[in-house]
Amino acid sequence: MMRLQGKTAIITGGATGIGRATVQKFLEQGANVIFTDINEENGRKTCDELKRVSENVMFIKHDVQSEEDWALVVSEANDKYGRIDVLFNNAGIFSSKPIEDYTIEEWNRLMGINVTGVFLGMKHVIPIMRNKESGSIINASSIAGLKGAPNHALYGASKGAVRIMSKDIAMEVAQHKIRVNSIHPGVIQTPMGDAVASGVKLTTEQLASHIPLKRLGTPDDIAHLVVFLASDESTFITGTEMVVDGGSSAR
Ligand SMILES: NC(=O)c1ccc[n+]([C@@H]2O[C@H](COP(=O)([O-])OP(=O)(O)OC[C@H]3O[C@@H](n4cnc5c(N)ncnc54)[C@H](O)[C@@H]3O)[C@@H](O)[C@H]2O)c1
């Protein structure tokens, strides 16, 4: 039996990186997947490619900051499948520079995508999950939401907000058997991971040498955890923060 057989999932930011790897793993495990992204061209291309894994995949262009877009995505998913079992709030952007160089517009944009996007996703999906008295929500935070780092004030604040919001909502919806967990990747080899490496002016090899397991993470390292949290193997896990960082934050 496949681990996500019969489940319907919404995954944001699925055109590339961690989101794309997760869409693929979900399809391999039997889920119906509606994935979204603001980048329509990449989203459509990814969808065509992943149709080779399973026909049960659909792409919708979506800006996670837009409440109108969220209402549309959730109603399309619910109309098509009659249920939403999993929400992976994965879409996010990264930024790194000294605090005095940030503008208020940059602050609002980063918070809009990384925090408001997560809030809106939960707000719109929870009523559907509540009807079935079950569901799993996985929110992408980061080790930057657990530990401080220079030049990370905006990104770290956004990921810290995701961490605690996940725990708050977990407490709010536990009575309906809906679970909410945050995940905290270290540096993962994606377009964003490349931006992290160039922000600290290190090659990926140099960055890897600072990690106890001596490698960067792969998108599949994260996708495997998300499959576990989405599946019925984790039905006693909620309100927790799961770190996948090769040991970096254990120091
Ligand atoms: N890569 C890392 O090293 C790393 C580490 C820790 C946490 N994370 C988190 O994991 C998540 C995925 O990261 P990734 O490395 O795959 O990133 P990525 O940049 O490779 O991909 C992110 C995807 O989100 C999409 N996106 C951006 N803004 C959007 C919006 N407004 N609405 C909808 N989609 C939007 C992008 O088009 C892109 O396809 C992010 O939340 C990120 O903060 C990544």
The ligand as an SDF file (V2000), in Angstrom:
LIG
                    3D

 44 48  0  0  0  0  0  0  0  0999 V2000
   16.9490   25.8600    0.1810 N   0  0  0  0  0  0  0  0  0  0  0  0
   17.2820   26.0650    1.4340 C   0  0  0  0  0  0  0  0  0  0  0  0
   18.4660   26.0760    1.7690 O   0  0  0  0  0  0  0  0  0  0  0  0
   16.2090   26.2670    2.5030 C   0  0  0  0  0  0  0  0  0  0  0  0
   16.5980   26.2200    3.8380 C   0  0  0  0  0  0  0  0  0  0  0  0
   15.6520   26.4040    4.8320 C   0  0  0  0  0  0  0  0  0  0  0  0
   14.3220   26.6320    4.4980 C   0  0  0  0  0  0  0  0  0  0  0  0
   13.9580   26.6800    3.1910 N   0  0  0  0  0  0  0  0  0  0  0  0
   12.5510   26.9700    2.9000 C   0  0  0  0  0  0  0  0  0  0  0  0
   11.9880   25.9370    2.0930 O   0  0  0  0  0  0  0  0  0  0  0  0
   11.0090   26.4900    1.2000 C   0  0  0  0  0  0  0  0  0  0  0  0
   11.3560   26.0940   -0.2360 C   0  0  0  0  0  0  0  0  0  0  0  0
   12.6600   26.5380   -0.5270 O   0  0  0  0  0  0  0  0  0  0  0  0
   13.4350   26.1930   -1.8850 P   0  0  0  0  0  0  0  0  0  0  0  0
   14.8520   26.1370   -1.5340 O   0  0  0  0  0  0  0  0  0  0  0  0
   12.7920   25.0620   -2.5870 O   0  0  0  0  0  0  0  0  0  0  0  0
   13.1700   27.5760   -2.6700 O   0  0  0  0  0  0  0  0  0  0  0  0
   13.2280   27.9070   -4.2210 P   0  0  0  0  0  0  0  0  0  0  0  0
   13.5270   29.3620   -4.3160 O   0  0  0  0  0  0  0  0  0  0  0  0
   14.1030   26.9430   -4.9110 O   0  0  0  0  0  0  0  0  0  0  0  0
   11.7060   27.6520   -4.6610 O   0  0  0  0  0  0  0  0  0  0  0  0
   10.6520   28.4110   -4.1040 C   0  0  0  0  0  0  0  0  0  0  0  0
    9.4530   28.3870   -5.0280 C   0  0  0  0  0  0  0  0  0  0  0  0
    8.4570   29.2720   -4.4550 O   0  0  0  0  0  0  0  0  0  0  0  0
    7.9040   30.0520   -5.4920 C   0  0  0  0  0  0  0  0  0  0  0  0
    7.3540   31.3110   -4.9670 N   0  0  0  0  0  0  0  0  0  0  0  0
    8.0330   32.4220   -4.5970 C   0  0  0  0  0  0  0  0  0  0  0  0
    7.1840   33.3950   -4.2570 N   0  0  0  0  0  0  0  0  0  0  0  0
    5.9230   32.8880   -4.3860 C   0  0  0  0  0  0  0  0  0  0  0  0
    4.6240   33.4210   -4.1810 C   0  0  0  0  0  0  0  0  0  0  0  0
    4.4320   34.6860   -3.7830 N   0  0  0  0  0  0  0  0  0  0  0  0
    3.5490   32.6160   -4.3800 N   0  0  0  0  0  0  0  0  0  0  0  0
    3.7280   31.3250   -4.8160 C   0  0  0  0  0  0  0  0  0  0  0  0
    4.9450   30.7870   -5.0600 N   0  0  0  0  0  0  0  0  0  0  0  0
    6.0280   31.5520   -4.8360 C   0  0  0  0  0  0  0  0  0  0  0  0
    9.0610   30.2930   -6.4540 C   0  0  0  0  0  0  0  0  0  0  0  0
    8.5920   30.6830   -7.7570 O   0  0  0  0  0  0  0  0  0  0  0  0
    9.7730   28.9500   -6.4410 C   0  0  0  0  0  0  0  0  0  0  0  0
    9.2690   28.0770   -7.4410 O   0  0  0  0  0  0  0  0  0  0  0  0
   11.0350   28.0030    1.4350 C   0  0  0  0  0  0  0  0  0  0  0  0
    9.9790   28.3580    2.3070 O   0  0  0  0  0  0  0  0  0  0  0  0
   12.3760   28.2390    2.0870 C   0  0  0  0  0  0  0  0  0  0  0  0
   12.3880   29.4100    2.8860 O   0  0  0  0  0  0  0  0  0  0  0  0
   14.8620   26.4950    2.1760 C   0  0  0  0  0  0  0  0  0  0  0  0
  1  2  1  0
  2  3  2  0
  2  4  1  0
  4  5  1  0
  4 44  2  0
  5  6  2  0
  6  7  1  0
  7  8  2  0
  8  9  1  0
  8 44  1  0
  9 10  1  0
  9 42  1  0
 10 11  1  0
 11 12  1  0
 11 40  1  0
 12 13  1  0
 13 14  1  0
 14 15  2  0
 14 16  1  0
 14 17  1  0
 17 18  1  0
 18 19  2  0
 18 20  1  0
 18 21  1  0
 21 22  1  0
 22 23  1  0
 23 24  1  0
 23 38  1  0
 24 25  1  0
 25 26  1  0
 25 36  1  0
 26 27  1  0
 26 35  1  0
 27 28  2  0
 28 29  1  0
 29 30  1  0
 29 35  2  0
 30 31  1  0
 30 32  2  0
 32 33  1  0
 33 34  2  0
 34 35  1  0
 36 37  1  0
 36 38  1  0
 38 39  1  0
 40 41  1  0
 40 42  1  0
 42 43  1  0
M  CHG  2   8   1  16  -1
M  END
$$$$
